[in-house]
Amino acid sequence: MEQVNPLGYFVAPILDTKAQVGIIALMVLALLDVLFGVLNAMFVQHNFSSHEFRAGLMRKLSNFGMVVAADVVDAMLLGGLELGFQPVLMTVVASLALMELWSLLEIFAEMHPEVSEAEWYKMLLRSKEGLHKDGTS
């Protein structure tokens, strides 16, 4: 009889090469978002707020908490259903990466006003507003 290591199911999703690439990409995007957000606040907007920085940092940490929770869900799926892939982890990582990209784009548009006047950027803003018709962001 083969000995099963239950903890291995929690490590398996993050040992997947695609998951590692996604997680590393998310970490780099989050770091870039923080870096450019601070630079924008200090040197372009001249309005750096430590309160806003702490709130943003807590959002970033909660995003990584979502990644850990997704890993736990995938581990349960792998342990019980043996699907062989990480549907929850990769969905969460991809969604958060898109959020980071959007945030970077907004910062770049503040830093470069010509971007905010571009038609493609206005189209993206309209599409974002369409997603949040109930007033939430």
Secondary structure, 3 states (H helix, E strand, C coil): CCCCCCCHHHHHHHHCHHHHHHHHHHHHHHHHHHHHHHHHHHHHCCCCCHHHHHHHHHHHHHHHHHHHHHHHHHHHHHHHHCCCCCHHHHHHHHHHHHHHHHHHHHHHHHHCHHHHCCHHHHHHHHHHHHHCCCCCC
